[in-house]
Amino acid sequence: MTVNINNLRKQAAYSLDRVIKTLNRGILPEKEFASHKLEDGTYKHWEGDVLIDRDDLQRDLDNLRSNIWVLLCCYEEGNPDYKVVYDEVEASGGLARFNDDEEE
């Protein structure tokens, strides 16, 4: 199988670009004030924080994560500087999943 590394790199860049734009759209102006009542009755206040719906990020983060996993599996035969590093990353805990119901 041949992997078009240039296209993969571009797709990763586009996914990251979409994630950053979504995050930037969620930045509350410092002059704007928002709050949310927590379960213990206290309030969390945001001024200048990022406040977005997690579903807005899900697809683009999943795409970026997939691009990175493919890059981790790519290698150049006979080149120790460009080897498969998937197992090393997986052994150290892998890549976290965003919005993963199974995570604690």
C-alpha positions as CSV (number, residue, x, y, z in Angstrom):
1,M,0.0,0.0,0.0
2,T,1.2,3.5,-0.8
3,V,0.3,6.4,1.4
4,N,0.3,9.9,0.0
5,I,2.1,11.6,2.8
6,N,1.7,15.0,1.3
7,N,-2.1,14.6,1.2
8,L,-2.1,13.2,4.7
9,R,-0.1,16.1,6.0
10,K,-2.5,18.6,4.3
11,Q,-5.6,16.8,5.7
12,A,-4.1,16.9,9.2
13,A,-3.4,20.7,8.8
14,Y,-7.0,21.3,7.5
15,S,-8.4,19.4,10.5
16,L,-6.3,21.4,12.9
17,D,-7.3,24.6,11.2
18,R,-11.0,23.7,11.7
19,V,-10.4,22.9,15.3
20,I,-8.7,26.2,16.0
21,K,-11.4,28.2,14.2
22,T,-14.1,26.5,16.3
23,L,-12.2,27.2,19.4
24,N,-11.6,30.9,18.4
25,R,-15.3,31.3,17.7
26,G,-16.0,30.1,21.3
27,I,-13.8,32.7,23.0
28,L,-16.0,34.9,25.2
29,P,-15.1,38.5,25.1
30,E,-13.6,39.7,28.4
31,K,-16.3,42.2,28.6
32,E,-19.0,39.5,28.2
33,F,-20.0,37.6,31.3
34,A,-21.5,34.1,31.4
35,S,-22.1,31.8,34.3
36,H,-23.3,28.3,35.0
37,K,-24.6,26.8,38.2
38,L,-22.7,23.7,39.3
39,E,-24.3,20.7,41.1
40,D,-23.0,21.9,44.4
41,G,-24.9,25.1,44.1
42,T,-21.8,27.2,43.3
43,Y,-21.4,29.1,40.0
44,K,-18.6,28.8,37.4
45,H,-18.0,32.2,35.7
46,W,-16.4,32.7,32.3
47,E,-14.8,35.9,31.1
48,G,-12.4,35.4,28.2
49,D,-12.7,31.6,28.5
50,V,-13.6,29.3,25.6
51,L,-17.2,28.1,25.7
52,I,-18.3,25.8,22.9
53,D,-20.5,22.8,22.4
54,R,-18.4,19.7,22.4
55,D,-20.2,18.3,19.4
56,D,-18.8,21.2,17.4
57,L,-15.3,19.8,17.8
58,Q,-16.0,16.1,17.7
59,R,-15.7,15.4,14.0
60,D,-12.7,17.5,13.3
61,L,-10.8,16.2,16.4
62,D,-11.6,12.6,15.3
63,N,-10.3,13.4,11.8
64,L,-7.1,14.9,13.2
65,R,-6.6,12.0,15.5
66,S,-7.0,9.5,12.6
67,N,-4.5,11.5,10.5
68,I,-2.0,11.4,13.3
69,W,-2.4,7.7,13.9
70,V,-1.7,7.0,10.2
71,L,1.4,9.2,10.4
72,L,2.6,7.2,13.4
73,C,2.3,4.0,11.3
74,C,4.2,5.4,8.3
75,Y,7.9,4.5,7.8
76,E,10.6,4.5,5.2
77,E,12.3,1.1,4.8
78,G,15.9,1.2,5.9
79,N,15.6,4.6,7.5
80,P,15.8,4.5,11.3
81,D,15.0,8.2,11.5
82,Y,11.6,7.5,9.9
83,K,10.2,4.4,11.6
84,V,6.8,3.2,12.8
85,V,6.3,4.8,16.2
86,Y,2.7,3.7,16.7
87,D,3.7,1.0,19.3
88,E,5.7,3.5,21.3
89,V,2.9,5.9,21.5
90,E,0.3,3.2,22.3
91,A,2.6,1.8,25.1
92,S,2.7,5.2,26.7
93,G,-1.1,5.5,26.8
94,G,-1.9,6.3,23.2
95,L,-3.8,9.3,22.1
96,A,-6.7,10.4,24.3
97,R,-10.1,10.6,22.7
98,F,-12.1,13.7,23.0
99,N,-15.6,13.3,24.5
100,D,-15.0,9.6,25.2
101,D,-17.7,8.2,27.4
102,E,-15.4,5.4,28.5
103,E,-12.8,7.8,29.9
104,E,-12.9,8.5,33.6
